[in-house]
Amino acid sequence: MNTYTFETPRTAIALCALALTAITIGGLVVAPSMLDSGYAATTLASRTPPASVEVAISPSRIDVIAVRAPNVAWAIEDKSKPNCKPEV
């Protein structure tokens, strides 16, 4: 049986994969965390939060009343077979 031999050495492919991984992680993870937002940390910490606004909700609660029809085999009552539901 003849085995297939690669034209490109495996170390070159591994180095390319490592380089592409480093570029991806550097561009998507490290670079955004290093960028300066333009605000000092003390400026953000000393800002006061916006004033709260009171909102009136009318009606203050909603009551939902519903009856669900059984649609699974063990919940449907069969009068010909008593006690067909499993014990809960």
N, C-alpha and C positions, 0 to 999 in steps of 0.2 A: 504494500500500500504506500502510495506517495503522500507525504505530508506537505501541507502548504507552508511556505516560508514567507514571512513579511519582508517587503522591500525596505520599509522604514524600521529602524531599530526601536525596540520597545522603550528604551530610556528617553528617546526624543519625544515620543508620544506622551510619556508620563510627565516630562518637563513642561510640555505645552499645556497639559491638563492642569498642572499645578499653577502655571502662570495665569491661565484663564480664571481659575478659582480665586487666586489672590486679587486679580483685577476686579472680579465681581464683588467679592466681600469688601474690598477697599472702596469701591464706588458706591455700593448700596448701604453699607453699615458704618464704616469708619468715617468717611468723608462727611456725611450729613451730621454726624455727632460732633465733628470738629468745627463746623461752620459757625460763625458768630451771628447771633440773631440781631445784633445792634442794640440790645438792651443790657444794662448792667443788672446783676442779680439783685442788688439793693433796690434798684428802681422797681422791679417787679414785686419785691417783697413789701415795699412800703406803700404800694397803691391800695386804695380802699376799694372794697367790692361795690358794685352798683347797688343803689337803694332798692330794697325789696318792694314789690307792688302787691297789694292785696287784691285778690280776685274773688268775685262772688260767683258761685256756681249754683245754678238753679235748674233743676232740682238737685239737692245736695246728695241724693243717693238714688240709685236705679235698682229696682227689684226685678229680677228675672225669674219667672215661674214657668217651668216647662216640664212636660212628662215625656220621657223617652220610651219609644216602643221597642220592645226586645227584638233584636234582629240576629241573635246568635242561636245556634242550635240548642244549647243547654238552657237557654233562658225562655224559649218558646214553650208555652204550656201545651202538653198533649194530653187530652182527657182520657185517651185509651190506655196510656201508660202512666200510672201514678208514680210519684217519686222519681221522675226521670232526671231531675236536676241534681247536680252534685252538692254534697254538704259543704257549707261554707264555715 
